[in-house]
Amino acid sequence: MTSPLRIGLAGLGTVGGGVGKQLESEGARLAAVSGRAIEITAICARDRSKDRGFDISGAKWFDDPVEMAKSDDIDVFVELVGGSDGSAKSAVEAALSAGKHVVTANKALVAHHGAALAAMAEKGNAALNYEAAVAGGIPIIKAMREGLIANKITQVSGILNGTCNYILTEMEETGADFADVLSDAQKLGYAEADPSFDVGGTDAAHKLAILSSLAFGTEVDFSSVYVEGIEAVTAADIRFAAEFGYRIKLLGTAVRNEQGAIEQRVHPALVAHSAPLASVSGVTNAVSVDGGYVGNVVLTGPGAGEGPTASAVVADIVDIARGITFPPFILPQSQLSAAETVDMSDYSGAYYLRLEAADRAGSMAEVTKALAAADVSIERIMQRPDQGRDGKWLPVVLITHETHEATMRRALGLLSEHADVVSTPVVIRIQGS
Ligand code: HSE
């Protein structure tokens, strides 16, 4: 048998511990499928004395991940430290410069620095594998790189953040508002103490930027992702959306238009109850890929957590043990193009709009007149006097026909200044039938 593949594990948190446990308990089977043993020969973590649930006694201990990344004791540097910069980046660069393979679960690092790191990996003939960075346990990168490779992808979209999907599902099921559900989720440990990356859409945007690069053969370009989070979604909007036949989801979507330009966006969206993504609830993630010969493929599964995320890391390690390496973004670096970006103001689609209008004769006509003046065509409209406020204001909720984003913004400007409209109207894009 070939000599064992030597792993240096940086970070022994939830995922790192899971990787250690899986490599230990599945060791014999993974050695058999890989044709060689996989051994953790080095570890870098904060606390040496803590019980990690697997035997770390044979591993050399490092306090500095960069030192471990360069060390002759390892063949593969597994980065589970996190963060787009700092020691995670320095250590991954050190490993790649030394010609070592890298496996990481770090979506922020790959989204921000993927192109440069991939160039380093390619130069050193090393792997840069990051299956766990996108949708945790769902093997979406393997699917796009291998099983779907014959297909020219036109769109990739998905529910890429479990925390947001959990919060929106709870809001729908309990009728509670965003802040209350978030606070309960934090108490239960489902949401981070600082949830801003999750609820603000950044975490989903990191994953989307990576998917977009894989789908369209372009350099990963996080800075071009349009991002809106779920903080402004209310229980009332979830209820009204349901009356129109929709659920509200935080979607990440990347589309290539006919001219080859790419639109990348993360925002709450109304999804028809009948659409596959609408039925994905709780912390579950899903990725939907469209295009080519296969049509549509939807992969659903756990997007986070010890077992699922560690199993994706282990799969990346096993590829290396089997001697399989791929260019990190499917195409060789020299063939990736810089993406031409579609600006969000050029987006077109249907919209959900909710506003509070004065409860008096003629106010509905005023609202529809303002929308017509802005060139927005209404498909469906309802007013809800049963849910009015102070006997003076009542909710008016409507769905538009396909409208240009720039037109919708102009309409919002007109409505916000209208005497018959109180407070800023709520607008949510509609996507997916
Ligand atoms: N915090 C992420 C989520 C998981 O809630 O989906 C890791 O990206």
Boltz pocket constraint, residues with backbone or C-beta under 6 A from the ligand:
constraints:
  - pocket:
      binder: B
      contacts: [[A, 133], [A, 160], [A, 161], [A, 162], [A, 163], [A, 164], [A, 190], [A, 198], [A, 203], [A, 283], [A, 303], [A, 304]]
      max_distance: 6.0
